[in-house]
């Protein structure tokens, strides 16, 4: 329903612009890219096909029948003032931050910590060493050190 919703499609089209000759000459986008739009979070420009239309307010999800009905009304009642363009990665981070009840910046850090946590122990040790951080004995301690490091970068 949402992917074919007229207001969504009109907003997406209206929010994008043609690729400039300078961008074409510089090879900034694929040669077949015709229109691009800007992500509201990272402010980078992306081909229209790589952008998603994001609701500014959280939908609350649709895990039950009652929530699903509310979700359909939520999507169906959207107007241009309620939506924004986001690249796929920023949209995922935004959704994660809403669901976890944390800020967008905290969600960026948590996503990086998740990626770090998927590394093998020796890779985690190497990464901590590369960042001049003291070693940690278990995975949770390594993730916490990495999280604190990332938080320190934001300050």
Residue, then its C-alpha position, 0 to 999 in steps of 0.5 A: x500500500x505505502x509503496x504505491x501511495x500517491x502522496x508518497x510518490x508525488x512527494x518523492x518526485x517533487x523532492x528530487x531534482x535532475x542530475x546536473x551536467x557537473x555531476x554527470x561530468x564528475x561521475x558522481x552518480x551512475x550514468x543512467x541516474x536521472x534524478x537525485x534527492x537529499x537525505x534529511x539526516x546525513x545531507x548527502x545526495x542519492x539517486x531517487x531509487x536509493x531514497x526512502x520516504x520516512x514518516x516524521x513521527x513514529x508509527x508504533x509498528x504493527x505487531x498485533x491486529x489492532x496495531x496493524x489497523x492503526x498502522x494502515x490508517x497512519x500510512x493512509x492518512x499521511x500528507x506531505x508535511x508528515x514525511x521526509x526523504x532519507x537514505x536507506x541507512x539513515x532510515x534504518x538508524x532513525x527507525x532503530x532510534x525511535x523503537x529503542x527510545x534513543x537519539x539518532x546519534x546514540x543509534x548511530x553508535x549502537x549500530x556501530x557497536x553491533x557491527x563491532x560485536x560481530x567481529x571475531x575476538x581477535x579482530x575486536x582486540x586488534x581494533x581496540x589496539x588500533x584505537x589505542x584502547x586497553x584490552x578487555x577480557x570478554x565480548x561485553x567489556x570490549x563492546x563497552x570500551x568501543x561504545x565509550x570510545x565512540x561516545x567520546x568522539x561525539x563530545 
